[in-house]
Amino acid sequence: MMSSCWGAALGAAVSVPVLLLVAAPYIRRYVAGGQCKSTAKLEGKVVIITGANTGIGKETARDLARRGARVIVACRDIAKAEAAASEIRAETGNQQVIVKKLDLADTKSIREFAEKFLAEEKELHILINNAGVMLCPYSKTADGFEMHLGVNHLGHFLLTFLLLERLKQSAPARIVNVSSLAHHGGRIRFHDLHGEKSYNRGLAYCHSKLANVLFTRELARRLQGTKVTANALHPGSVHSELVRHSFVMMWLWKIFSFFLKTPWEGAQTSVYCAVAEELDSVSGQYFSDCQPAYVSPRGRDDETAKKLWSVSCELLGIQWD
Ligand SMILES: NC(=O)c1ccc[n+]([C@@H]2O[C@H](COP(=O)([O-])OP(=O)(O)OC[C@H]3O[C@@H](n4cnc5c(N)ncnc54)[C@H](OP(=O)(O)O)[C@@H]3O)[C@@H](O)[C@H]2O)c1
């Protein structure tokens, strides 16, 4: 009896790792998700990618640089951005990878970035609103906005507003908003947008990602007939620096990295939304793994989208009709 137990245990001890080894490539292929198959070239096209000094943004920049675009790497940390840009320039041979200072947690910085960009560049064909923060301890931006809402939504809302005329003049043009599956857990808490009454950092992230989806929806509606499209996406669960504010998440991300997308894999849907020929006239949609994905009912609520738009304008002191 004892020996058969030992035999079974030994059998399991040998067969489980063997099974895992055999299955590993299939698991990795599944985790990697969709891949952008487009071979579109981007010579003569100007692209802005926010938060492109690391993670998904950096891989998106690398891909678009390889396609020949002039890529503006818009980042708050210039030294880190220069290191990323020079790596991309060296690898792709594209010298048109340019670093510009942009801190989305400060509307003054956003305005300065846009002013300089509009003075220096005559065209803008692709704007990728990629930068993001997650799980921040309670904090506010320079303008007093809750950090997730301020950086992930309001910062990109203002940036898009300031650059929209240039996008329209350069049309066909695309706006790509990097949202998240986490939008499913979000709601727009108009009565407490800045989390002053209650704050949960996980939920704050979800709310801001829902705001990305609603912004995209309303923006696309307003852009009908302009040849400027706006789409949102979920990149997948990606092994990046996004979890930097949570010690526990950082360890979980390390331990389970095998089951997470690499930043390159995570960039595929952003690249797809930016270049895929079949999306030329597709707008207001939400993608994941390079295909349309399910949007939560709250993300399809046009009334909330309109209200969020006008509240965002009020907070930023802009008029955007
Ligand atoms: N990773 C995932 O599993 C996942 C899943 C769903 C959605 N997303 C979304 O994907 C996007 C990219 O995230 P990631 O995973 O690549 O994370 P990441 O590696 O942390 O990159 C985030 C980027 O945003 C920049 N950023 C943060 N705050 C900024 C600010 N105030 N001004 C300008 N730039 C700022 C960061 O710059 P610094 O390096 O200077 O801080 C960094 O370049 C985010 O919008 C995120 O919500 C990620």
The ligand as an SDF file (V2000), in Angstrom:
LIG
                    3D

 48 52  0  0  0  0  0  0  0  0999 V2000
    0.6520   46.8190  -17.9220 N   0  0  0  0  0  0  0  0  0  0  0  0
   -0.5860   46.3770  -17.9760 C   0  0  0  0  0  0  0  0  0  0  0  0
   -0.8700   45.2120  -17.5990 O   0  0  0  0  0  0  0  0  0  0  0  0
   -1.6910   47.2570  -18.4960 C   0  0  0  0  0  0  0  0  0  0  0  0
   -2.9910   46.7100  -18.5730 C   0  0  0  0  0  0  0  0  0  0  0  0
   -4.0240   47.5250  -19.0430 C   0  0  0  0  0  0  0  0  0  0  0  0
   -3.7430   48.8240  -19.4380 C   0  0  0  0  0  0  0  0  0  0  0  0
   -2.4630   49.3280  -19.3490 N   0  0  0  0  0  0  0  0  0  0  0  0
   -2.2430   50.7220  -19.7700 C   0  0  0  0  0  0  0  0  0  0  0  0
   -1.1390   50.7900  -20.6460 O   0  0  0  0  0  0  0  0  0  0  0  0
   -0.5500   52.0850  -20.5680 C   0  0  0  0  0  0  0  0  0  0  0  0
    0.9660   51.9640  -20.4980 C   0  0  0  0  0  0  0  0  0  0  0  0
    1.2740   51.3230  -19.2790 O   0  0  0  0  0  0  0  0  0  0  0  0
    2.5470   50.3860  -19.0610 P   0  0  0  0  0  0  0  0  0  0  0  0
    2.0390   49.0690  -18.6510 O   0  0  0  0  0  0  0  0  0  0  0  0
    3.4880   50.4920  -20.1910 O   0  0  0  0  0  0  0  0  0  0  0  0
    3.1420   51.0760  -17.7430 O   0  0  0  0  0  0  0  0  0  0  0  0
    4.5710   51.7200  -17.4170 P   0  0  0  0  0  0  0  0  0  0  0  0
    5.6510   50.7940  -17.8290 O   0  0  0  0  0  0  0  0  0  0  0  0
    4.4980   52.1400  -15.9930 O   0  0  0  0  0  0  0  0  0  0  0  0
    4.5950   53.0060  -18.3590 O   0  0  0  0  0  0  0  0  0  0  0  0
    3.7920   54.1070  -18.0630 C   0  0  0  0  0  0  0  0  0  0  0  0
    4.3370   55.3180  -18.7510 C   0  0  0  0  0  0  0  0  0  0  0  0
    3.5240   56.4480  -18.3780 O   0  0  0  0  0  0  0  0  0  0  0  0
    4.3970   57.4850  -17.9890 C   0  0  0  0  0  0  0  0  0  0  0  0
    3.7830   58.4350  -17.0710 N   0  0  0  0  0  0  0  0  0  0  0  0
    3.2850   58.2240  -15.8550 C   0  0  0  0  0  0  0  0  0  0  0  0
    2.8890   59.3800  -15.3080 N   0  0  0  0  0  0  0  0  0  0  0  0
    3.1410   60.3480  -16.2080 C   0  0  0  0  0  0  0  0  0  0  0  0
    2.9700   61.7450  -16.2150 C   0  0  0  0  0  0  0  0  0  0  0  0
    2.4990   62.4160  -15.1720 N   0  0  0  0  0  0  0  0  0  0  0  0
    3.3550   62.4330  -17.3290 N   0  0  0  0  0  0  0  0  0  0  0  0
    3.8860   61.7930  -18.3820 C   0  0  0  0  0  0  0  0  0  0  0  0
    4.0750   60.4710  -18.4200 N   0  0  0  0  0  0  0  0  0  0  0  0
    3.7150   59.7560  -17.3380 C   0  0  0  0  0  0  0  0  0  0  0  0
    5.5730   56.7750  -17.3260 C   0  0  0  0  0  0  0  0  0  0  0  0
    6.6760   57.6510  -17.2370 O   0  0  0  0  0  0  0  0  0  0  0  0
    7.8070   57.4440  -16.0860 P   0  0  0  0  0  0  0  0  0  0  0  0
    8.5570   56.2260  -16.4790 O   0  0  0  0  0  0  0  0  0  0  0  0
    8.5910   58.6930  -16.1280 O   0  0  0  0  0  0  0  0  0  0  0  0
    7.0730   57.2760  -14.8020 O   0  0  0  0  0  0  0  0  0  0  0  0
    5.7770   55.6510  -18.3210 C   0  0  0  0  0  0  0  0  0  0  0  0
    6.4930   56.1040  -19.4260 O   0  0  0  0  0  0  0  0  0  0  0  0
   -1.1900   52.7790  -19.3660 C   0  0  0  0  0  0  0  0  0  0  0  0
   -2.1620   53.6940  -19.8180 O   0  0  0  0  0  0  0  0  0  0  0  0
   -1.8590   51.6460  -18.6160 C   0  0  0  0  0  0  0  0  0  0  0  0
   -2.9970   52.0700  -17.8900 O   0  0  0  0  0  0  0  0  0  0  0  0
   -1.4410   48.5680  -18.9030 C   0  0  0  0  0  0  0  0  0  0  0  0
  1  2  1  0
  2  3  2  0
  2  4  1  0
  4  5  1  0
  4 48  2  0
  5  6  2  0
  6  7  1  0
  7  8  2  0
  8  9  1  0
  8 48  1  0
  9 10  1  0
  9 46  1  0
 10 11  1  0
 11 12  1  0
 11 44  1  0
 12 13  1  0
 13 14  1  0
 14 15  2  0
 14 16  1  0
 14 17  1  0
 17 18  1  0
 18 19  2  0
 18 20  1  0
 18 21  1  0
 21 22  1  0
 22 23  1  0
 23 24  1  0
 23 42  1  0
 24 25  1  0
 25 26  1  0
 25 36  1  0
 26 27  1  0
 26 35  1  0
 27 28  2  0
 28 29  1  0
 29 30  1  0
 29 35  2  0
 30 31  1  0
 30 32  2  0
 32 33  1  0
 33 34  2  0
 34 35  1  0
 36 37  1  0
 36 42  1  0
 37 38  1  0
 38 39  2  0
 38 40  1  0
 38 41  1  0
 42 43  1  0
 44 45  1  0
 44 46  1  0
 46 47  1  0
M  CHG  2   8   1  16  -1
M  END
$$$$
